[in-house]
Amino acid sequence: MEREQHEQYEYARRRLKQKKELYFHFVLLILGSIFMFIANQFAVFGITSNWAIWVITFWFFLFILHFIKVFITDRFMNRNWERDQIDRLVAKQQQKIHQLQNQIEEDSSKNSR
C-alpha cells in the first residue's frame, strides 16, 4: 500500500513539474514575443523585414507541441499505460515461448517414434 502511495505521489510531483515548466514556457513566449516585436519595430538588428513574426510563429508552434505533450500525450501514456503495455508484451512473448516449446515437444515425440 505504501509503495502505491509513493508512486502516486511521484506521478503527481512529475505532472506538477511538467505543468510548471509549461506555464514558464508560456510566460517566456509572451515576454520574448513582446521583446522581439519591439526589436523588430525599431530595427535594432538592422534587418527591415518582419523576422520577429516568423520567429514568434515558430516558437508558438514549439509551445503547442509542448502543450500537447503535457496535457494530451503524457496524460494518457502514463505509468499505468506503460505497465499495461509491458504486461501485454510479456504475455505475448510467453505465449510464443509456450508455442515453441509445444512445437519442440511435438517434433521430438515424432522423431522418437
LINQUI-V849815 format. One record per pair of residues at least 6 apart in sequence whose C-alpha atoms are under 8 Angstrom apart, sorted by the first residue. I is the first residue (numbers start at 0). J is the second residue. D is the distance in whole Angstrom. If there is no record, write none. Layout:
I|J|D, I|J|D
//
This chain:
14|69|8, 17|69|6, 18|69|7, 21|65|7, 21|66|7, 21|69|8, 24|62|7, 25|62|7, 28|55|8, 28|58|7, 28|59|7, 28|62|8, 32|51|8, 32|55|6, 35|51|5, 35|55|8, 36|51|6, 36|52|7, 38|44|8, 39|46|8, 39|47|8, 39|48|8, 39|49|7, 39|50|7, 39|51|6
//
